[in-house]
Amino acid sequence: MAERLRLLALIPARGGSKRLPRKNVLPLADRPLIVWTIDAARRSGVCLDLLVSTDDPEIADVARAAGALVPWLRPAELATDTAGSAGVVTHALAWYESEHGPVDAVLLLQPTSPFRSVASIRGAVSLYEGQAGSSRHPVVSMSPAATPPAWTFSLGDDGLQPSLGWDLLQRRSQDLPPTWALNGALYVIPADEARAALPIVRPGVLPYLMSDPHECLDIDTPDDWLLATHWAAGVPAAHR
């Protein structure tokens, strides 16, 4: 029997959201937003531990009460608007491995995807584990692109310029190849790449495809929040 993957789940939750202030602790149905992701990660049964990286004392208290590990507040330089995910992951992983030993991979879960299912967490981890060979590539979640790239434009001195040229612009949507977009719901990252702060999305990355619009929702604006509150009312209590 293969040895179980040592997987650290990491939830990054900065306190300084501007478009939707305090979004990570806003009550969605019966729980703060971040707790939806903490609960899904715990129910998945794939994680060695669940660590929340935050710079905010209130978020830390809410996460601890929900059963997450929150051993410190994130350094200020990793909590700015311009701080990237790679540095946050590297910082958290360095602390965890110094205290608890090495892990094989990091499961990065954004708290702004509350309807990401337990089945999708398990499916993405299974896709990661199932790679052949001695090394593995990251797995990232993706959703159908809302607009075909052929129907997008740049604005130049000569006016509109189709991103993929004028010929493809004339095709019907059903005649264009399917395209997918990152949805931010989950990432599975090899530990050696996380330690080196390498880009998560790079050549060789594997897509985990998610087509359910509920799962794919990434809450970033007040309009996103209104949609989430509408959907949350219909989620059975056993799946919250």
N, C-alpha and C positions, 0 to 999 in steps of 0.2 A: 504493500500500500504506500502510495506517495506521501511524503511528509507534507503536512499542511503548510500553506503559505503564511509566513509571518507578515501580516498586513496591518499597518497603522492607518486608521482613519483620521483625517485632519479636516476640521471645519474652520476656515478663516472668516472672522466676523469683526470687521472694523466698526468702530462706533461713529465715524464721521460722515455718514451718508448725507448728501446734500439734497438730491432730488426728492427723496422720501426719508425725511429725518427719523432717526431711531428705528429704522425698518426692521432690524434684526430682533428687536424685542416687542414689536407691535403685536397685539393679540390677533391671531388669525383663528376664527372659530373659538375653540376652547384652550388654545395654547399660544405662547409667544412663537413668532415665526421660526426662530432658530431651533426650537424644540421639535418641530416637525422633522427636521433633518437628523437631529440626535436620535430620535425614536426610530426612524427608518434604518439608520446605521446599526443600532443595537439589535433590532429585530432581524437584520440580514444574517447575523451569525457568522460573518466572514472576517470580522475585525479582531485583532489581538488587543487593541486598545482604541479609545476614541478621545482625541485631543482637540480642544478648541483654542485657537490662537486669536486673541483679542487684545485691544488696547483699552477696553472700556470696562470699568468695574461692574456696572449693572449687567452687561452681557455676561461677564464672568460669573456673577452670582446666579443668573438664570440658568446658565449652562451647567454649573456644578449641581444645582438643585435637580436638574434633569438627568444627572448621572455621568456627565462628561468630565474628563480630566482637564483642569485649568490651573496649571502650576504656577503661572506667572502672567503678568501683563506684557504684551508685545512692546518691544522698544519703539520709541517715537519715530525713528527713521524708517521703520517698516510699517508705519501707520499713516503715511501721507497719501494724498490723492495720486501721486505718481509712483508709489512703491509697487513693484511687480509681484506676482504670485510666487515666482521662483525663489526670491529671497525669503519670503515668509515660510515657504516649505522647507528650505534649507535650515533656517533658524530653528524651527520646531523639531525637525528630524534630528539635528545635532543634539539638542537637549534630551530628547527621548532616548536616543541610543546611548548617550552617556549615562543615563539612569537605569535603563532597562535592557540594554543589549541591542545588537543589530537587528534590523528588519529587512524583509525582502522587497517590499514595495510600499508606496503611500497611496491611499485612496483619498483623493481630494474631493470634498463635497461642499458645494456652495450653499449657504443657508437660504439663498434667494430662490431655490428650486424646491418648494415644499411638497410638491406632488410627485416627485421622483419616487418610483416604487421600489419596494424591497426586491421584487423580481428583477428590476433593471440593475440594481446594485450587484446582485448575485450574478446576473448575466454578464455584466462587464468584467467582473473579477474572473469568471469562468473563461471568457475570451482571452483575458490576459494570461491565465494559467495554462491555457491550451496551446500556447505557441511552442513550436518545435525548436530544438536547438538549446544551446547553453545560455543564450542571452534573450531578453524579451524587449519588445518595443512598448511604448506607452499606448494606452487605450483612452480614447476621448469620446464623449457622447455627442451625437449630432442629430439634427432634426431636418425635415424637408425645408429647403430654402423658401422663404415667403415670396420672393420675386426671382424669376430666372435671371442669372447674370447677363444673359443676352439682352434683357430689357432694362438694364441699368446704364447710366450715362456719366461721363465726366463733363465738366464745363470748361471750355477753353476759349481762346480769343475768337475762334471761328464758330462758336455756339456749341450746341450739344454734340457730343461724340460718344457713340455707343461703345460700351466697354469691350464687346467682342466683335465689333465691326457691323457694318450695315446689312450684310447678307443675312446673318442669323436673326437680326431684328425683324425680318419679314416673316419668319416662321411662326406658326401657331404654338402655343405653350405645350400642347400634347405632342408636338413634333420635335421638341427640344429634349436633350438628354436630362434625366433627373439630376438635380443638384442638392447638396446638403450643406447645412451651416452649423457651426459650433453653437451649442445651447448652454454650456456652462454647468450642466447638472452634475457631471462627475468626470473625474480623470483618474486613471490608474497609472502610477509613475514608478519605474524601476528605482530602487533605493540609490543605486550608484549614480544615476542621472540626477536624482533629487539632491544628493550630497554635493554634486558639482554645479548645481543651479543651472542645468541645461534647459533650453526651451522645451516646453512640453509638446507643443505642436511643431513637428519637424518631419522630414522625409522618413517613411517607414512607420509612422503612427497608424494604429488600427482604429477604425471607426466602430463605435457601438451605436447602432441606429435606433432612434426612438421616434415613433410617429404619433404617439398619443399627444394631442395638444396640451392636455393637463400636465403631463410629465415635463413637457418642454418649456413651460412657462418660467421665465426668469424675471423676478420682480425687481424693477428698477425705478418705476415712476408711479405717481398716484393712480394713473389709469390701470397699470398692471395690478396695483393693490385692489382696486375695485373689482377687477375680474377675479382675482384670487379669493376675495371674500365671498363672491357669488358662488364660485366653484366649491369652496371649502364647506359651504352649508350642505352640499350634496354628498360629501365623502362619508361613508359609513364609519361609525365610531371605532369599529375593529381595525380599520385601516388608517386611522389618524396617527 
